[in-house]
């Protein structure tokens, strides 16, 4: 599990396919305690397993499915990518609970300004939009953000300049693909309601399913 609070921005050195499949290698400034083989790191919001590590670099293997379902397939050498190590017991939970399992890729449809801040409208599937609520959370390229606007097939988020400076989101422009992960609770509620069914959420229904 992760929080959606980016710890470092790495630089993609290599994304290639070998005999064993795809792998990527990233350069990064050192963590106080070094990465170890087998640990999980969220790369642009996608949970990957460290398969090789050296001073200032690590390598992770990629499933074909990961490339198909995420924007990592479009990453080019030199691209900046958001990094977050998995939660440890006792860590602060400053963002929200993030699984590192990207649901889909959306598209940055527009970028606007609101005072000092920026407003992004991101197109997404109707399914992800239905699982999202105003003032709820969504993860974009591994960054935990608060939903400020919502439509049938889009979401809006506000970003402060600090977020754009300190994450790879500052490199994005309209038309770019973005990794999206919806809120975990929203997924469970959608599942309880049934795929494609439109039912009211009642106190009785929540109680029957262990929520109250």
WOTAZI-V522498 format. One line per field, one symbol per residue. phi: phi as a letter, one per 30 degrees, with the letter a starting at -180 (. if undefined). psi: psi as a letter, one per 20 degrees, with the letter a starting at -180 (. if undefined). burial: # if it has 16 or more other ideal C-beta (glycine too) atoms within 10 Angstrom, else .. Layout:
phi=???
psi=???
burial=???
This chain:
phi=.bcicdcbccbdcabbccdckdabbbcadddecddbeidcbdchjcdbcdcabbdibbbbdbdeddddcbdddcdcejddbdbbdddcejddcdcbdbdicddaccbddabbcbidcbcccbdadedddddcbeidcbcbhicdbcdcaabdbabbbcbdeedddcbdddcdbejddbdbbddddddddddddjdiccbddcddddddcidb
psi=qrijophrorpphporpahiaqqqpqqqqqqgpqqqpirpppokipoqppiqqaojqqqqqpqhhghhirihhipqpiqpppppqqqqpiqpnhdrophjophrpapohqprqncirqppppqrqhghhhiqqpjaqqpokjppqppiqpahkqqqqppqhgghhjrihiiqrpiqqqppprpghhggghghhppiqnqqorhggghhjjh.
burial=.#########.#..#......#####.#......#....#########.#..#...######...##.####..#...#######.........######.#######.........#######..######...##########.##.#...######...#..####..#...#########.##.##.##...................
